[in-house]
Structure formats: C-alpha cells, structure tokens
Amino acid sequence: MTSSVGRNYARALFDLASETSSREAVEEDLRVARDALFGVREARGFLSNRLISRVTKKNLVRSSFEGKVDGRLLILLFLLIDRGRMALLGEVCEEFERLCRLARGVRKVTVYSAFPLGDEEKKKITRSLESRLGVRVELETAIRKSLIAGVIAESEGQEIEFSVEGQMKTLAASLLGR
C-alpha cells in the first residue's frame, strides 16, 4: 500500500511526464532506478545510512544515472535524498506504474483461487472482468487455500466475489435483512 507522501511524489512526477508525453520512458527509468538502488543490498544500505552525507549520496546517484534517465527523475531522486525519504522510492514507483496503467485504460486485477488456474480459465476470467469493469485487465493470479470453490478478484481496493463463500455471505446478509 502506498503512503500519501509516496502518492504525492508519484503524482507530481506523473503530471510532469504527462506534459511532455514521456510517461512510458519515465516509467521505465523509474523501474531501473528502483531496481538499481534498492535491488542491491549494499546500495540500499548506503542510501539509508544516516552517517553518509546527502552530498555523497547525491554524487552516487548522479554518477549512476545522469544522462541515462529522464532529468525530472534525477531531480526527484535528489529531492528524496534531501528530505531523507529515499525509502519511499519503491512506493513512488508502484504508484507511478498504477497511474500509467490507469491512463492507458488498464487495471491490474489479482484473482485468488484455491488451485492454479489454466490458461483458458484465465482468459474467461479476464474477459468477464473486462466486461464488468469496462477497462482492459492485467491479470495476476494467486492461491488462497481457504477458498472452497470459485475465485475472488481484487483491484484498486475493490473486491469482487465469485466464490461459494461470498455467495453464502450475501445470502446470509439478505436473510438477516442487512
């Protein structure tokens, strides 16, 4: 889950990238920066170490990314270093990717099932969700062993129950007059 501060940084970068129609390039650059700076344990430790000066951290980022990534992203990285918020880089990247998906008319949906789904089942579920949500769906699947039958789809804080348990809850609520 993304914090409000992480969302604000991502929104600002998204708006800047949208002004110049460079969202896709910035999205890729942001992923590269996140993976390089947080995918390596030593780099993550270096950036989170309070004993290392901001100037030294910015020099590392500059030497690693200057001329290789969008200039606005470099400014964002410097800003995160100056404010002691480099730990938010993963959240900023996640939110930026979400904003880009929404701008493309795509929603990421995670479908939970009791067992692995086959390709044909995934296609049927994707078509059903696209019809119901009115957008293209980027489907991810996960196993939830507690499900008896059916699936649960989750996206953007919204949950859609296609399970026996969900139908039983709905039935119980209607019987109790809720």
N, C-alpha and C positions, 0 to 999 in steps of 0.2 A: 504494500500500500504506500502511496506517495504522500509525503507531508505537504502541507500548504506552501511551505517555503520552496520545496523542490518543484511543486507545480508552478509557482510564480516564476522561477528561473526558466523552466521549460517553456512556459507560455511566452515570456519575453523573447527567448531565442527563436521560438516558432514564428512569432509575429515578424521579427526581423528577417528571418529566412523566407517568409511568405512574400514580403515586399519585393524581393529580388528573384522570386521563383526559383529558389535554390534549396527547397526543403529536403529533397532527396539526397543532395550532396552533403548538406549539413547533418542529416540523419546518419549517413554512413560515416562521416568524420567523427561524429559524437560516439558512435559504437566503437570505432577504432581507438579513440582516446580513452574511453571507459575500459576497454579490454587491456590496453597497454598500461594504464595507470593503476587499475585495480585487479587485473588478471594475474599480475606478478606480485607475489607476497612481499618482496623486498621494496618494490615501488610503492605499494600501499603503506608499508611501514614507514618509509621515508616521508611520504606526504602527510601522514598522521602524527609524526613525531613533533612535539611542541618545542623541542630543543633546537630544531633546524629552522633557520630564519625563513621568512616569506620570500626574501630576495633569492635565496639559494633554491627554494622550491620553484619559483618562477623561472629561474635560469634553466633548471632541468626541463620544465615544460616547454620553454621557448626553444631550447636546443633540440628537443624531441619532435616538436610539431610545427614550428614556424616555417611557413612556405609549403607545408604539407597538408594543412587543414584550413578550412574557412577562417578568415580573420576574426569574424564575430565569435566563433567558438573559442579561439585563443583568448579573446578578451573575457569571455565567460569563465574560462579556466583560471585566469589571473584574478578575476573578481572572487571566485570561490576560495582561492588561496588567501587573498587579502582578508576575507571575512571569516576565515577558519572553517569553511564549510565544504571542503573537498569531499568529505564523506557523503555528501548529497549527490555526487556525480552519477551514481547508479540510478537514483530516483529521478534525476533530471532526464537521463537517457530514456528511462522507462516511460515517463510522461510524454516526452517529445515524440517517441515512437507511437504512442497512443493517439496523440493529436494528429500525426501524419496519417495514420490509418483512417481516422475519422474524416479527415479532409479528402481522402481517396474513396470514401464511402464504404469502408471495410470495418467490420467489428471482429475482434478476437473473442472467440467463444470456447470455453473449456467444457467438454462433455465428460461427465463421470458415469462410469458403468461398473457393473460387478465383474465383468470379464473383458478381455481385449476385443475391440470391435474390428470387424473385417472391412476391407476397402468399400464393398458395396453398401454396408451399413453406414459407414462414414459419409458416403455420397448422399444416401437418402436423408440422413440427419441434416447434412449441410443444406440440401435443397429445402427441406422443411423449415429450417431456421431462417434461411434467406427469405422465404415466402412470408414467414411470420414477422420478421424484424424489418423487412423492406430494405435490406442492405446486403452487400456481399459479406460472406462469413469466412473468417480464417479459423479453421477448426483445430483444436488441440484436444487430445483425449487423455484421461487419467482413470486409474482404477480406484473404486471406492467399494471395498469388500462388504460394507454394511448394506448395500443395496440388494434387495431381493430380486427384483425384476425391473426392467426399464432403465431410463437414463435421467440424469439431471444436467441441464445446460446452465452455465453461469457466465455472465458477461456484464461488465460495467456496473457491478453491484446488483444486477437483476438475476433472479434465479427462475428458471422455467422447469417445472417438474413434469417428467414423463415417466414417473415410476409408480409402482403399486403403492409404496409408502405415501407418496404425495397424493394419490387418489384417495387413499384411506383417510388422510388428514382432512382433505376437502370434504369428504362425505361426513366425517365426524363433526366438523365445524357446522355444516349445514343442518345436521340432525340436532345439534345443540343450539341452533338459531344464532350463530355468530356471523 
